[in-house]
Amino acid sequence: MPTQEIYLDQQVGDRRVQIVKTYDEQYAREAFEAMGESAQAHLWNSLKVEENYDPEDIPSLNGPDGESFLWEELLDAAREDGNLHSFFVVREATGGNPNGLYVSPDWPSAEAFAKKHITTLQ
């Protein structure tokens, strides 16, 4: 299995923001579960959920089925080859282990989220 690869690495004060590409679904799931509401909304919009489905077929993002629906959409979009998935995880570290902030199936969405986050740190 391919290893993680760092696509962005930026130091802002005592914080390091990185984007890593990973094929580890469990790691991606952990980052997904750590995402806040604004990160989930960013992912929802980047996946164009509302453009791809009829309104009655979409659960509310804040509703009981919203998170599992979003995860399934992420998995579908992250499929590279057969059962292989790739993810871009935006993470931030302050001294110790990095914490996942955002996970995406594509580089542009992860980059946009990371740049916006970096701007808030400056």
C-alpha positions in Angstrom: 0.0 0.0 0.0 1.3 3.5 -0.8 2.5 5.6 2.1 1.5 9.1 3.2 2.9 11.9 1.2 3.1 15.5 2.5 1.6 18.0 -0.1 1.8 21.1 2.0 3.8 21.9 5.1 3.5 25.4 6.6 4.7 26.8 10.0 2.5 29.6 11.4 3.9 30.7 14.8 4.0 27.6 17.0 1.6 25.7 14.8 2.4 23.5 11.8 -0.4 23.0 9.2 0.1 20.1 6.8 -1.9 18.4 4.0 -1.0 14.7 3.7 -2.3 12.4 1.0 -3.1 9.0 2.6 -4.6 5.7 1.5 -5.4 4.8 5.1 -9.2 4.8 5.4 -9.1 4.5 9.2 -6.9 7.6 9.5 -9.2 9.5 7.1 -12.2 8.4 9.2 -10.6 9.7 12.4 -9.9 13.0 10.7 -13.5 13.1 9.4 -14.9 12.5 12.9 -12.8 15.3 14.3 -14.1 17.8 11.7 -16.2 20.7 13.0 -19.4 22.0 11.5 -17.7 24.5 9.2 -15.3 21.8 7.9 -18.2 19.5 7.2 -20.0 22.3 5.4 -16.9 23.0 3.3 -16.7 19.3 2.4 -20.4 19.1 1.6 -20.1 22.1 -0.8 -16.9 20.8 -2.4 -18.6 17.4 -3.1 -21.5 19.4 -4.7 -24.1 17.3 -2.8 -27.0 19.6 -3.6 -26.1 19.6 -7.3 -25.9 15.8 -7.5 -29.1 14.9 -5.8 -32.8 15.9 -5.7 -33.5 17.8 -2.5 -35.8 15.1 -1.1 -33.0 12.6 -1.4 -30.5 14.5 0.8 -30.5 14.3 4.6 -29.8 17.5 6.5 -26.1 17.8 7.2 -27.0 18.6 10.8 -29.6 15.8 11.0 -29.1 12.3 12.4 -28.1 10.8 9.0 -26.1 13.8 7.7 -22.7 12.7 8.9 -23.0 9.1 7.6 -24.3 10.4 4.3 -21.4 12.8 4.0 -18.9 10.0 4.9 -20.3 7.8 2.1 -20.1 10.6 -0.4 -16.5 11.2 0.6 -15.7 7.5 0.2 -17.3 7.4 -3.3 -15.4 10.5 -4.4 -12.1 9.2 -2.9 -12.2 5.9 -4.9 -9.1 5.7 -7.1 -8.9 2.2 -8.4 -11.2 -0.6 -7.4 -11.3 -0.6 -3.6 -8.4 1.8 -3.2 -9.3 5.2 -1.7 -7.1 8.2 -1.4 -7.7 11.1 0.9 -6.1 14.5 1.6 -6.1 15.2 5.3 -5.5 18.7 6.6 -3.9 18.5 10.0 -2.5 20.9 12.6 0.1 20.3 15.2 1.2 22.4 18.1 4.3 20.7 19.4 3.0 17.2 19.7 0.9 14.9 17.6 -1.1 16.5 14.7 -4.9 16.7 14.9 -7.0 16.2 11.8 -9.0 19.3 10.8 -10.4 18.3 7.4 -10.4 15.4 5.0 -11.2 15.5 1.3 -11.1 13.3 -1.7 -9.3 16.0 -3.7 -6.4 18.4 -3.5 -8.2 21.6 -4.4 -10.7 21.3 -1.6 -8.0 20.4 0.9 -5.8 23.3 -0.2 -8.6 25.8 -0.1 -9.5 24.7 3.5 -5.9 24.7 4.6 -5.2 28.2 3.2 -8.3 29.6 4.8 -7.3 28.0 8.2 -3.7 29.4 7.8 -5.2 32.8 7.2 -7.1 32.6 10.5 -3.9 31.7 12.3 -1.9 34.7 11.0 
